[in-house]
Amino acid sequence: MDLTKKPRNMTFWKRFRTYLIGVGLGCLIVYVIFGDRELNTWTPQKRIMTTIDSSAVSISLRAECQLKCLGLEDKKWVEIQHSSDINFSQSNPQKKPCPVYRLESKSEEAEYTMIWEVCEFAEEVELLSISKKGKDCGC
């Protein structure tokens, strides 16, 4: 074995091409393994929305009055809730024992705001308030 021989040097482009082939194969393997799964359920918004969807729901007296006033009595509010986003800047996620979240829905029909109290440990959520932009129910 001759120790004086220099090892074969790979040029930058050859190393870069090899790197890209590895990244491409890695991406292909990840796609095959995970497929079309929804992998964003770990985000704070998705976790809170999943908690609201899977917990026992109670509706406050004020929210019942507002639902009747807005004509959303027959679970139409569930559709609004599913199309809503959480406004973390106007929510109170540090409230103990149950954080309060403000959900805002901007559909073509109207803009709704829902206030939810989420008790994760008790697996209960309560709709505290719902309002529609431009309509005051006086509840």
SESEMI-796214 format. One record per atom (N, C-alpha, C, CB): atom name; x, y, z; residue number from 1; residue in one letter. Coordinates in steps of 0.2 Angstrom, whole numbers, plus 5000, padded with zeros to 4 digits. Glycine has a CB too. Layout:
   atom      X      Y      Z     n   res
     CA      X      Y      Z   NUM     A
...
***
This chain:
   atom      X      Y      Z     n   res
      N   5004   4994   5000     1     M
     CA   5000   5000   5000     1     M
      C   5004   5006   5000     1     M
     CB   4995   5000   5006     1     M
      N   5003   5010   4995     2     D
     CA   5007   5016   4994     2     D
      C   5004   5022   4998     2     D
     CB   5008   5018   4987     2     D
      N   5007   5025   5003     3     L
     CA   5004   5030   5007     3     L
      C   5006   5037   5004     3     L
     CB   5007   5030   5014     3     L
      N   5010   5037   4999     4     T
     CA   5011   5044   4996     4     T
      C   5006   5046   4991     4     T
     CB   5018   5043   4992     4     T
      N   5002   5041   4989     5     K
     CA   4996   5043   4984     5     K
      C   4991   5048   4987     5     K
     CB   4993   5037   4982     5     K
      N   4989   5053   4984     6     K
     CA   4985   5058   4986     6     K
      C   4978   5055   4985     6     K
     CB   4985   5064   4982     6     K
      N   4973   5056   4990     7     P
     CA   4966   5053   4989     7     P
      C   4963   5057   4983     7     P
     CB   4962   5054   4995     7     P
      N   4958   5054   4980     8     R
     CA   4955   5057   4975     8     R
      C   4951   5063   4977     8     R
     CB   4950   5052   4971     8     R
      N   4952   5069   4975     9     N
     CA   4948   5075   4977     9     N
      C   4941   5075   4973     9     N
     CB   4952   5081   4976     9     N
      N   4936   5077   4977    10     M
     CA   4930   5078   4973    10     M
      C   4929   5085   4972    10     M
     CB   4924   5075   4978    10     M
      N   4927   5087   4967    11     T
     CA   4926   5094   4965    11     T
      C   4920   5096   4969    11     T
     CB   4925   5096   4958    11     T
      N   4919   5103   4970    12     F
     CA   4913   5106   4973    12     F
      C   4907   5103   4970    12     F
     CB   4913   5113   4974    12     F
      N   4906   5104   4964    13     W
     CA   4900   5102   4960    13     W
      C   4898   5094   4961    13     W
     CB   4900   5104   4953    13     W
      N   4903   5090   4961    14     K
     CA   4902   5083   4962    14     K
      C   4899   5082   4969    14     K
     CB   4909   5079   4961    14     K
      N   4902   5085   4974    15     R
     CA   4900   5085   4981    15     R
      C   4893   5087   4982    15     R
     CB   4904   5088   4986    15     R
      N   4891   5093   4978    16     F
     CA   4885   5096   4978    16     F
      C   4880   5091   4975    16     F
     CB   4885   5103   4975    16     F
      N   4881   5088   4970    17     R
     CA   4877   5084   4966    17     R
      C   4875   5078   4971    17     R
     CB   4880   5082   4959    17     R
      N   4880   5075   4974    18     T
     CA   4879   5069   4978    18     T
      C   4875   5071   4984    18     T
     CB   4886   5067   4981    18     T
      N   4876   5077   4987    19     Y
     CA   4872   5080   4992    19     Y
      C   4864   5080   4990    19     Y
     CB   4874   5087   4995    19     Y
      N   4863   5083   4984    20     L
     CA   4856   5084   4982    20     L
      C   4853   5077   4980    20     L
     CB   4856   5088   4975    20     L
      N   4857   5072   4978    21     I
     CA   4854   5066   4977    21     I
      C   4852   5063   4984    21     I
     CB   4859   5061   4974    21     I
      N   4856   5064   4989    22     G
     CA   4854   5061   4996    22     G
      C   4848   5065   4998    22     G
     CB   4860   5062   5000    22     G
      N   4848   5072   4998    23     V
     CA   4842   5075   5000    23     V
      C   4835   5073   4996    23     V
     CB   4843   5083   4999    23     V
      N   4836   5072   4990    24     G
     CA   4830   5070   4986    24     G
      C   4828   5063   4988    24     G
     CB   4832   5070   4978    24     G
      N   4832   5058   4989    25     L
     CA   4830   5052   4991    25     L
      C   4827   5052   4998    25     L
     CB   4837   5047   4991    25     L
      N   4830   5056   5002    26     G
     CA   4827   5057   5009    26     G
      C   4820   5060   5009    26     G
     CB   4832   5062   5013    26     G
      N   4819   5065   5005    27     C
     CA   4812   5068   5004    27     C
      C   4807   5062   5001    27     C
     CB   4812   5074   4999    27     C
      N   4810   5059   4996    28     L
     CA   4805   5053   4994    28     L
      C   4804   5048   4999    28     L
     CB   4809   5050   4988    28     L
      N   4808   5046   5003    29     I
     CA   4807   5041   5008    29     I
      C   4802   5044   5013    29     I
     CB   4814   5039   5012    29     I
      N   4803   5050   5015    30     V
     CA   4798   5053   5020    30     V
      C   4791   5054   5017    30     V
     CB   4801   5061   5022    30     V
      N   4791   5056   5011    31     Y
     CA   4784   5056   5008    31     Y
      C   4781   5049   5007    31     Y
     CB   4785   5059   5001    31     Y
      N   4785   5044   5006    32     V
     CA   4782   5037   5006    32     V
      C   4780   5035   5013    32     V
     CB   4787   5032   5003    32     V
      N   4783   5036   5018    33     I
     CA   4782   5034   5024    33     I
      C   4776   5038   5027    33     I
     CB   4788   5035   5029    33     I
      N   4776   5045   5026    34     F
     CA   4771   5049   5030    34     F
      C   4765   5050   5025    34     F
     CB   4773   5055   5032    34     F
      N   4766   5050   5019    35     G
     CA   4760   5051   5014    35     G
      C   4756   5057   5015    35     G
     CB   4755   5045   5014    35     G
      N   4750   5057   5015    36     D
     CA   4745   5063   5015    36     D
      C   4743   5064   5022    36     D
     CB   4740   5062   5010    36     D
      N   4746   5062   5027    37     R
     CA   4744   5063   5034    37     R
      C   4744   5071   5035    37     R
     CB   4749   5060   5039    37     R
      N   4740   5073   5040    38     E
     CA   4740   5080   5042    38     E
      C   4745   5080   5048    38     E
     CB   4733   5082   5044    38     E
      N   4750   5083   5046    39     L
     CA   4756   5083   5051    39     L
      C   4756   5090   5055    39     L
     CB   4762   5082   5048    39     L
      N   4751   5094   5054    40     N
     CA   4752   5101   5058    40     N
      C   4747   5101   5064    40     N
     CB   4750   5106   5053    40     N
      N   4745   5096   5067    41     T
     CA   4741   5096   5072    41     T
      C   4744   5098   5079    41     T
     CB   4737   5089   5073    41     T
      N   4751   5098   5079    42     W
     CA   4755   5100   5085    42     W
      C   4755   5108   5086    42     W
     CB   4761   5097   5084    42     W
      N   4753   5112   5081    43     T
     CA   4753   5119   5082    43     T
      C   4748   5121   5087    43     T
     CB   4751   5123   5075    43     T
      N   4749   5127   5091    44     P
     CA   4745   5129   5096    44     P
      C   4738   5130   5094    44     P
     CB   4747   5135   5099    44     P
      N   4737   5133   5088    45     Q
     CA   4730   5134   5085    45     Q
      C   4726   5127   5084    45     Q
     CB   4730   5138   5079    45     Q
      N   4729   5123   5081    46     K
     CA   4726   5116   5080    46     K
      C   4725   5112   5086    46     K
     CB   4731   5112   5075    46     K
      N   4729   5113   5091    47     R
     CA   4728   5109   5097    47     R
      C   4722   5112   5101    47     R
     CB   4734   5110   5102    47     R
      N   4721   5119   5101    48     I
     CA   4715   5122   5104    48     I
      C   4709   5120   5100    48     I
     CB   4716   5129   5105    48     I
      N   4709   5121   5094    49     M
     CA   4703   5119   5090    49     M
      C   4701   5112   5091    49     M
     CB   4704   5121   5082    49     M
      N   4706   5107   5091    50     T
     CA   4705   5100   5092    50     T
      C   4702   5099   5099    50     T
     CB   4711   5096   5092    50     T
      N   4704   5103   5104    51     T
     CA   4701   5102   5111    51     T
      C   4694   5105   5111    51     T
     CB   4705   5106   5116    51     T
      N   4693   5110   5107    52     I
     CA   4686   5113   5107    52     I
      C   4681   5108   5103    52     I
     CB   4686   5120   5103    52     I
      N   4684   5105   5098    53     D
     CA   4680   5100   5094    53     D
      C   4678   5094   5098    53     D
     CB   4683   5098   5088    53     D
      N   4683   5091   5102    54     S
     CA   4682   5085   5105    54     S
      C   4680   5085   5112    54     S
     CB   4689   5081   5105    54     S
      N   4678   5091   5115    55     S
     CA   4676   5091   5122    55     S
      C   4669   5092   5123    55     S
     CB   4680   5097   5126    55     S
      N   4666   5091   5129    56     A
     CA   4659   5093   5130    56     A
      C   4658   5100   5130    56     A
     CB   4657   5090   5137    56     A
      N   4653   5102   5126    57     V
     CA   4652   5109   5125    57     V
      C   4646   5112   5129    57     V
     CB   4650   5111   5117    57     V
      N   4647   5117   5133    58     S
     CA   4641   5120   5136    58     S
      C   4641   5127   5133    58     S
     CB   4642   5120   5144    58     S
      N   4635   5130   5134    59     I
     CA   4634   5137   5131    59     I
      C   4631   5141   5136    59     I
     CB   4629   5137   5125    59     I
      N   4634   5147   5138    60     S
     CA   4632   5152   5143    60     S
      C   4625   5155   5141    60     S
     CB   4637   5157   5144    60     S
      N   4622   5157   5146    61     L
     CA   4615   5161   5145    61     L
      C   4616   5166   5140    61     L
     CB   4612   5163   5151    61     L
      N   4621   5170   5141    62     R
     CA   4623   5176   5136    62     R
      C   4624   5174   5129    62     R
     CB   4629   5180   5139    62     R
      N   4627   5168   5128    63     A
     CA   4629   5166   5122    63     A
      C   4622   5163   5119    63     A
     CB   4634   5160   5122    63     A
      N   4618   5160   5123    64     E
     CA   4611   5157   5120    64     E
      C   4607   5163   5118    64     E
     CB   4608   5153   5126    64     E
      N   4607   5168   5121    65     C
     CA   4603   5174   5119    65     C
      C   4606   5177   5113    65     C
     CB   4603   5180   5125    65     C
      N   4613   5177   5112    66     Q
     CA   4616   5180   5106    66     Q
      C   4615   5175   5100    66     Q
     CB   4623   5181   5107    66     Q
      N   4615   5169   5101    67     L
     CA   4613   5164   5096    67     L
      C   4606   5165   5093    67     L
     CB   4614   5157   5098    67     L
      N   4601   5166   5098    68     K
     CA   4595   5167   5095    68     K
      C   4594   5173   5092    68     K
     CB   4590   5167   5101    68     K
      N   4597   5178   5094    69     C
     CA   4597   5185   5091    69     C
      C   4600   5185   5084    69     C
     CB   4601   5190   5095    69     C
      N   4605   5181   5083    70     L
     CA   4609   5180   5077    70     L
      C   4606   5175   5072    70     L
     CB   4616   5179   5078    70     L
      N   4601   5171   5074    71     G
     CA   4598   5166   5070    71     G
      C   4602   5160   5069    71     G
     CB   4596   5169   5064    71     G
      N   4607   5158   5074    72     L
     CA   4611   5153   5073    72     L
      C   4610   5147   5078    72     L
     CB   4619   5155   5075    72     L
      N   4603   5146   5079    73     E
     CA   4601   5141   5084    73     E
      C   4603   5134   5082    73     E
     CB   4594   5142   5085    73     E
      N   4602   5132   5076    74     D
     CA   4603   5125   5074    74     D
      C   4610   5123   5073    74     D
     CB   4598   5124   5068    74     D
      N   4614   5124   5077    75     K
     CA   4621   5122   5077    75     K
      C   4625   5125   5071    75     K
     CB   4622   5114   5076    75     K
      N   4622   5130   5068    76     K
     CA   4625   5134   5063    76     K
      C   4632   5137   5065    76     K
     CB   4621   5139   5059    76     K
      N   4632   5138   5072    77     W
     CA   4638   5141   5075    77     W
      C   4644   5136   5074    77     W
     CB   4637   5143   5082    77     W
      N   4643   5130   5073    78     V
     CA   4648   5125   5073    78     V
      C   4652   5126   5066    78     V
     CB   4646   5118   5073    78     V
      N   4648   5128   5061    79     E
     CA   4652   5129   5054    79     E
      C   4656   5135   5055    79     E
     CB   4646   5130   5049    79     E
      N   4653   5140   5059    80     I
     CA   4657   5147   5060    80     I
      C   4663   5145   5063    80     I
     CB   4653   5152   5063    80     I
      N   4663   5141   5069    81     Q
     CA   4669   5139   5073    81     Q
      C   4674   5136   5069    81     Q
     CB   4666   5135   5079    81     Q
      N   4672   5131   5064    82     H
     CA   4677   5127   5060    82     H
      C   4681   5132   5055    82     H
     CB   4673   5122   5057    82     H
      N   4678   5137   5053    83     S
     CA   4681   5142   5049    83     S
      C   4684   5148   5052    83     S
     CB   4676   5145   5044    83     S
      N   4685   5147   5059    84     S
     CA   4688   5153   5063    84     S
      C   4695   5152   5064    84     S
     CB   4684   5153   5069    84     S
      N   4699   5157   5065    85     D
     CA   4706   5157   5067    85     D
      C   4706   5160   5074    85     D
     CB   4710   5161   5062    85     D
      N   4711   5158   5078    86     I
     CA   4712   5161   5085    86     I
      C   4716   5167   5085    86     I
     CB   4715   5155   5090    86     I
      N   4713   5172   5088    87     N
     CA   4717   5178   5089    87     N
      C   4720   5178   5096    87     N
     CB   4712   5185   5088    87     N
      N   4727   5176   5096    88     F
     CA   4730   5175   5102    88     F
      C   4732   5182   5105    88     F
     CB   4737   5172   5100    88     F
      N   4732   5187   5102    89     S
     CA   4734   5194   5105    89     S
      C   4728   5196   5109    89     S
     CB   4735   5199   5099    89     S
      N   4722   5194   5107    90     Q
     CA   4716   5196   5111    90     Q
      C   4713   5191   5116    90     Q
     CB   4710   5199   5107    90     Q
      N   4717   5185   5116    91     S
     CA   4715   5179   5120    91     S
      C   4718   5180   5127    91     S
     CB   4716   5173   5117    91     S
      N   4716   5176   5132    92     N
     CA   4719   5176   5138    92     N
      C   4721   5168   5139    92     N
     CB   4715   5178   5144    92     N
      N   4727   5166   5136    93     P
     CA   4729   5159   5137    93     P
      C   4732   5157   5144    93     P
     CB   4734   5157   5132    93     P
      N   4734   5163   5148    94     Q
     CA   4737   5161   5154    94     Q
      C   4732   5161   5160    94     Q
     CB   4742   5167   5156    94     Q
      N   4725   5162   5158    95     K
     CA   4720   5162   5164    95     K
      C   4720   5155   5167    95     K
     CB   4713   5164   5161    95     K
      N   4719   5155   5173    96     K
     CA   4719   5149   5177    96     K
      C   4712   5148   5180    96     K
     CB   4724   5148   5183    96     K
      N   4709   5143   5180    97     P
     CA   4711   5136   5178    97     P
      C   4709   5135   5171    97     P
     CB   4708   5131   5182    97     P
      N   4705   5139   5168    98     C
     CA   4703   5138   5161    98     C
      C   4705   5144   5156    98     C
     CB   4696   5136   5161    98     C
      N   4709   5144   5152    99     P
     CA   4711   5149   5147    99     P
      C   4705   5151   5143    99     P
     CB   4717   5147   5143    99     P
      N   4705   5157   5141   100     V
     CA   4699   5160   5137   100     V
      C   4702   5162   5130   100     V
     CB   4696   5166   5140   100     V
      N   4699   5160   5124   101     Y
     CA   4702   5161   5118   101     Y
      C   4696   5165   5113   101     Y
     CB   4704   5154   5114   101     Y
      N   4699   5169   5109   102     R
     CA   4695   5173   5105   102     R
      C   4695   5170   5098   102     R
     CB   4696   5181   5105   102     R
      N   4690   5168   5095   103     L
     CA   4690   5165   5088   103     L
      C   4687   5170   5084   103     L
     CB   4687   5158   5088   103     L
      N   4690   5171   5078   104     E
     CA   4687   5176   5073   104     E
      C   4686   5173   5066   104     E
     CB   4692   5182   5072   104     E
      N   4680   5174   5064   105     S
     CA   4678   5171   5057   105     S
      C   4677   5176   5052   105     S
     CB   4672   5166   5058   105     S
      N   4680   5176   5047   106     K
     CA   4679   5181   5042   106     K
      C   4676   5178   5035   106     K
     CB   4685   5186   5040   106     K
      N   4670   5177   5035   107     S
     CA   4667   5173   5029   107     S
      C   4664   5179   5024   107     S
     CB   4661   5168   5031   107     S
      N   4662   5177   5019   108     E
     CA   4659   5181   5014   108     E
      C   4653   5184   5016   108     E
     CB   4658   5178   5007   108     E
      N   4649   5181   5021   109     E
     CA   4643   5183   5023   109     E
      C   4644   5189   5028   109     E
     CB   4639   5178   5026   109     E
      N   4648   5187   5034   110     A
     CA   4649   5191   5039   110     A
      C   4655   5190   5043   110     A
     CB   4642   5191   5044   110     A
      N   4657   5194   5048   111     E
     CA   4662   5193   5052   111     E
      C   4659   5191   5059   111     E
     CB   4667   5199   5052   111     E
      N   4661   5185   5062   112     Y
     CA   4659   5183   5068   112     Y
      C   4665   5183   5073   112     Y
     CB   4655   5176   5068   112     Y
      N   4664   5184   5079   113     T
     CA   4668   5183   5085   113     T
      C   4666   5179   5090   113     T
     CB   4671   5190   5088   113     T
      N   4669   5174   5092   114     M
     CA   4667   5169   5097   114     M
      C   4672   5169   5103   114     M
     CB   4666   5162   5094   114     M
      N   4670   5169   5109   115     I
     CA   4674   5169   5115   115     I
      C   4673   5162   5118   115     I
     CB   4672   5175   5120   115     I
      N   4678   5158   5119   116     W
     CA   4678   5151   5121   116     W
      C   4682   5151   5128   116     W
     CB   4680   5146   5116   116     W
      N   4679   5147   5133   117     E
     CA   4683   5146   5139   117     E
      C   4685   5138   5138   117     E
     CB   4679   5147   5146   117     E
      N   4691   5137   5138   118     V
     CA   4693   5130   5137   118     V
      C   4697   5127   5143   118     V
     CB   4698   5130   5131   118     V
      N   4693   5122   5146   119     C
     CA   4696   5118   5152   119     C
      C   4698   5111   5149   119     C
     CB   4690   5117   5157   119     C
      N   4705   5111   5147   120     E
     CA   4707   5105   5144   120     E
      C   4707   5099   5149   120     E
     CB   4714   5106   5142   120     E
      N   4709   5100   5156   121     F
     CA   4709   5094   5160   121     F
      C   4702   5092   5162   121     F
     CB   4713   5097   5167   121     F
      N   4697   5096   5162   122     A
     CA   4690   5093   5163   122     A
      C   4687   5091   5157   122     A
     CB   4686   5099   5166   122     A
      N   4690   5092   5151   123     E
     CA   4688   5091   5144   123     E
      C   4681   5094   5143   123     E
     CB   4687   5083   5143   123     E
      N   4681   5100   5145   124     E
     CA   4674   5104   5144   124     E
      C   4676   5111   5141   124     E
     CB   4671   5105   5151   124     E
      N   4672   5113   5137   125     V
     CA   4673   5120   5134   125     V
      C   4666   5124   5135   125     V
     CB   4675   5120   5127   125     V
      N   4666   5130   5135   126     E
     CA   4660   5134   5136   126     E
      C   4661   5140   5131   126     E
     CB   4659   5137   5143   126     E
      N   4655   5141   5127   127     L
     CA   4655   5146   5123   127     L
      C   4652   5152   5127   127     L
     CB   4650   5145   5117   127     L
      N   4656   5157   5128   128     L
     CA   4654   5163   5133   128     L
      C   4651   5168   5129   128     L
     CB   4660   5166   5136   128     L
      N   4653   5169   5122   129     S
     CA   4650   5175   5119   129     S
      C   4651   5173   5111   129     S
     CB   4653   5181   5121   129     S
      N   4646   5176   5107   130     I
     CA   4647   5176   5100   130     I
      C   4644   5183   5098   130     I
     CB   4643   5170   5097   130     I
      N   4647   5186   5093   131     S
     CA   4644   5192   5090   131     S
      C   4646   5192   5083   131     S
     CB   4648   5198   5094   131     S
      N   4642   5197   5080   132     K
     CA   4642   5198   5072   132     K
      C   4644   5205   5071   132     K
     CB   4636   5195   5069   132     K
      N   4649   5206   5067   133     K
     CA   4650   5213   5066   133     K
      C   4645   5217   5063   133     K
     CB   4657   5213   5061   133     K
      N   4643   5222   5066   134     G
     CA   4637   5227   5063   134     G
      C   4631   5225   5066   134     G
     CB   4637   5226   5056   134     G
      N   4630   5220   5071   135     K
     CA   4624   5219   5074   135     K
      C   4625   5218   5081   135     K
     CB   4621   5212   5071   135     K
      N   4621   5222   5085   136     D
     CA   4621   5222   5092   136     D
      C   4615   5219   5095   136     D
     CB   4622   5230   5095   136     D
      N   4616   5214   5099   137     C
     CA   4610   5210   5101   137     C
      C   4608   5213   5108   137     C
     CB   4612   5203   5102   137     C
      N   4612   5216   5112   138     G
     CA   4610   5219   5118   138     G
      C   4609   5213   5123   138     G
     CB   4604   5222   5118   138     G
      N   4613   5208   5123   139     C
     CA   4612   5202   5128   139     C
      C   4618   5203   5133   139     C
     CB   4613   5196   5124   139     C
***
